[in-house]
């Protein structure tokens, strides 16, 4: 069309994320392995999350040369994982080197609660190279946050000494947030268009990012029948990160100005601070006053987010 046009897109997203990187956290004390410790009873890789939903909105301003400006924003929450081991009296222990420097045992039950959310905003310039190929480049901001809680209970006979308890619980927690800012490049290709309205488009883009990451960790432990103490630490810093995206969308016309969109979205995020990677390398002990508190920030994590979209596209 030899005139400028506006294009508005509104999609509903349903996304899944992969489990965290494998990390043995609790071991089975009733079985042994060649290293002399129990087989893994609870691993970070077991934290499979439920899907998260959210909206995505895009606005395109296209000129008469078919070049365009794009503004896109989306968010999705809440990825949620809740796992637990079977109750076993004195059956579990923290796998060395432990969590926050603690390696106590025995433990009866273990439960985890992991949640996550994502949001993204991007401003891109599209340049039409061929009728079915466009290049794009632009600025993108993306946020990825996670919150992990590990809860274990114990009920042993070790507390029969007056003034102590034989039952209790420990709570390990870590909350991380990643604010990514960077530049991306990509291409959009018309994969199928027979001139009858229905079309299929594929998009591929990626970029280098600065990650302003922060993590807050805490350890709450029982010191008496109804008394608890908490040790906490915070660490923040910058790191390099990468974000890649692939997409495939089919568009079906409803009227001359309105179309139905069905698609796939995949995101790869690397260089993240994630809660499971903060469990080692820090020190939060239950040794009482004067116990060391040492914080650190680990940004070697990564995740894959993928799912489906359903929405409408209007053109004027």
Buried (B, 14 or more C-beta within 10 A) or exposed (E): EEEEBEBBBEBEBBBBBBBBBEBBBBBBBEEEEEEEBBEBBBBBBBBBBEBBEBBBEBBBBBEEEBEBBBBBBBBBBBBBBEBEBEEBEBBBBBBEEBBBBBEBBBBBBBBBBBBBBBBBBBEBEBEBEEEBEBBBBBBBBBBBBBBBBBBBBBBBEEBEEEEEBEEBBBBBBBBBBBBBEBEBBBBBEBEEBEEEEBBBBBBBBBBBBBBBBBBBBBBBBBEEEEEEBEBEBEBEEEBEBBBBBBBBBBBEBEEEEEBBBBBBBBBBBBBBBBBBBBBBBBBBBBEEEEEEBEBBBBBEBBBEBBBBBEBBBBBE
